[in-house]
Amino acid sequence: MIHILSNQETREILSKLKEQFGIKEIPGKLIKIGKEKIYLFNGDFSEEQIENLEKITFIEKTGVYIGAIFLPTDEIRLSIEGTQIFKDQITKNIFEINNEQLENWMFGRELNIKTGLRGIIAIKHQDDFLGCGKASENKIGNFIPKSRRLRSKAV
């Protein structure tokens, strides 16, 4: 079941996004599916139209998946699309990777590196954002879904 976030709930998510990444504006309506998945919708349907549509048909998702609430810390983990949508607003908790790290990242590997950062961080390579990772003392955990990772070529 989809839940269109109220203005108060949207402000709470925006507050977390601002604290974590410096994001100041959400360009559309936020929709929550399940306990943690957040979607961004900026189409022409009103909230009432979406709710009415859901009454007559199954809606698996609405909008673009932009991230999830990362439990138990309540941090927001932006998806690849989420970091790209907000790329002009992200000013905090960014870790820029080099070409060698890029290849490892896109294969879904964690990066064994000290960043000086902790928690959920945005991963960037040159001008491109590549989603988020979880930074700890000596590594960055990778959240790229298995279906989106690069696969090594068979020789």
C-alpha positions in Angstrom: 0.0 0.0 0.0 1.3 3.4 -0.9 1.3 6.3 1.6 1.5 9.9 0.3 3.5 11.7 3.0 1.8 14.6 4.7 3.5 18.0 4.8 4.7 17.3 8.3 6.2 13.9 7.3 7.8 15.5 4.2 9.4 18.2 6.4 10.8 15.5 8.6 12.4 13.7 5.6 13.7 17.0 4.3 15.2 17.8 7.7 17.1 14.5 7.6 18.2 15.1 4.0 19.4 18.6 4.9 21.3 17.3 8.0 22.9 14.4 6.1 23.5 15.9 2.6 22.7 19.6 2.7 19.5 19.1 0.5 17.1 22.0 0.9 14.3 21.3 -1.5 12.2 18.2 -2.6 11.0 18.7 -6.2 7.7 16.8 -5.9 5.6 14.7 -3.5 7.1 12.0 -1.4 5.4 8.6 -1.3 6.3 5.8 1.1 5.8 2.2 0.3 6.2 -0.2 3.1 8.2 0.9 6.2 11.2 2.4 4.5 11.1 2.9 0.7 10.7 6.5 -0.5 9.6 7.5 -3.9 9.4 10.9 -5.5 6.4 11.8 -7.6 6.0 15.0 -9.6 3.3 14.0 -12.1 0.0 15.6 -12.8 -2.1 13.3 -10.6 -3.4 14.9 -7.3 -3.2 13.0 -4.1 -6.9 12.3 -4.3 -6.5 10.9 -7.8 -3.7 8.6 -6.7 -5.7 7.4 -3.7 -8.8 6.7 -5.9 -6.7 4.9 -8.5 -5.2 2.7 -5.7 -8.8 1.8 -4.6 -9.6 0.3 -8.1 -6.3 -1.3 -9.1 -3.1 -2.6 -7.6 -0.3 0.1 -7.7 3.1 -1.4 -7.1 4.9 1.9 -7.0 4.4 5.5 -8.0 7.3 7.8 -9.0 11.0 7.2 -8.9 12.6 5.3 -6.1 14.9 7.9 -4.4 15.9 6.1 -1.2 15.1 4.4 2.0 15.1 5.0 5.7 18.1 3.1 6.9 17.2 1.3 10.1 18.1 1.4 13.0 19.8 4.8 12.6 16.9 6.5 10.7 19.4 7.9 8.2 18.3 8.3 4.6 20.1 6.1 2.1 19.6 7.7 -1.3 19.4 5.4 -4.3 21.5 6.0 -7.4 18.6 7.9 -8.9 18.1 9.8 -5.7 21.7 11.0 -5.7 21.4 12.0 -9.3 18.1 13.9 -8.8 19.6 15.8 -5.9 23.1 16.2 -7.3 22.9 20.0 -7.5 21.9 20.1 -3.8 24.2 17.6 -2.2 26.9 19.5 -0.3 27.7 17.3 2.7 29.0 13.8 3.3 30.3 13.3 -0.2 33.2 10.9 -0.9 34.8 11.3 -4.3 36.3 8.1 -5.7 39.1 7.7 -8.4 39.0 5.5 -11.5 40.3 2.4 -9.8 37.8 2.7 -6.9 35.1 3.4 -9.5 35.6 0.0 -11.1 35.4 -1.8 -7.7 32.4 0.3 -6.7 30.5 -0.6 -9.9 31.2 -4.3 -9.4 29.5 -4.0 -6.0 32.6 -4.3 -3.9 33.1 -2.5 -0.6 36.0 0.0 -0.6 38.7 -0.6 2.0 39.6 3.0 2.6 39.6 5.5 5.5 37.4 8.5 4.6 37.1 10.4 7.9 33.4 10.1 7.5 30.8 7.9 9.3 27.4 6.7 8.4 25.6 7.0 5.1 27.6 9.0 2.5 27.1 10.0 -1.1 29.6 8.5 -3.6 30.8 10.7 -6.4 33.1 10.2 -9.4 34.0 13.3 -11.3 30.6 14.9 -12.1 28.5 11.8 -11.4 26.8 10.6 -8.2 26.7 6.8 -7.9 24.4 6.2 -5.0 25.3 5.9 -1.3 27.6 3.8 0.8 28.0 3.2 4.6 31.3 4.6 5.8 32.9 3.1 8.9 36.5 3.5 10.2 38.3 1.5 7.4 35.7 0.9 4.7 32.7 2.0 2.7 29.9 -0.6 2.4 28.3 -0.8 -1.0 24.5 -0.6 -1.6 24.4 -1.1 -5.4 21.8 -3.7 -6.0 23.1 -7.0 -7.4 21.0 -6.6 -10.5 22.7 -3.2 -11.3 26.3 -4.2 -10.7 28.8 -4.7 -13.4 29.7 -8.4 -14.1 33.1 -9.5 -15.1 33.5 -10.8 -18.6 34.1 -14.5 -19.1 37.4 -15.0 -20.8 
